[in-house]
Amino acid sequence: MKKWNKLLLELIAIMAIAIVGIPIYFVVVNAFKTKAEAADMNLSLPSDWNIIQNIKDVFAAAAIPQAFINTFIITFFGVILVIILCSMSAFVIQRRDTKITKLLTNILIIGLILPMMVITTYYVVDFFHLIRTYTGVVLLFVSTNFAFTTYLYISFMHGIPRELDEAAIIDGVGKYRLFFGIIFPLMLPVNASVLILTAMNIWNDFTIPFYFLNSAGTYTLSLLIYMFFGQKGSDWNLVFTTILLVSAPVILLYIFLQRYIVSGMTAGAVKS
């Protein structure tokens, strides 16, 4: 019976890998093909490896450097604010057992459940004159990631003993030095998890930039793919090359930090 269960789990794992791996392979292999071969939409290897010319054509036809800078700015400041604000909020909520913190916890639950309403959010952002600005988009990304990330930090902080706080306070350590000098360095695993998850979410997001940052000078990479597909829909080799170039930075970030994602998520789950 155990043998059959193990075999079933292995088959499920193989299917899961195929579901994720085949589309990735499809994009990569067609990015290396010529226009005629890519139009066939198959999984065969290219007869003519044309990736260098494809990259040159993409850079000539699309403003990738500017879109990359725009996306990097939004992702960088979005991730920094999410890490700082969510970790500080989680520290206060987890360490204090008051009616206010319980209310904040319930609000976080609501934030996890309710989706962002584009129309009402647009009017709010427009009221503060933040439409088509980096600031408005960064704040929207912070707000959409706030609830889940704060809960992740709260779960992780259950494993950090309160005795550390008490010992630091007795030694005369201030509240900001307590958090940033003692507590925050202990959050390295969960910080890495938040970094990669939030960066992937912001980097790949299409909805927020489309509605709140839709101008030629501020295109993000996801918007660039959308516009590029509209212009070069018949040149599938260039479309796949663009997708590959846009996805490469976040894929590399995931590869280098994946072990921290597992440790941070596991520690938060077990210690809560």
Secondary structure, DSSP 4 states (H G I P E B T S, - for coil): -HHHHHHHHHHHHHHHHHHHHHHHHHHHHHHTS-HHHHTT---SPPSS--HHHHHHHHHHHS-HHHHHHHHHHHHHHHHHHHHHHHHHHHHHHHH--SHHHHHHHHHHHHHHHSPP-HHHHHHHHHHTT-TTSHHHHHHHHHHHHHHHHHHHHHHHHTTS-HHHHHHHHHTT--HHHIIIIIIGGGGHHHHHHHHHHHHHHHHH--HHHHHHS-SGGG--HHHHHHHHHHHSTT-HHHHHHHHHHHHHHHHHHHHHHHHHHHHHHHHHHHH-
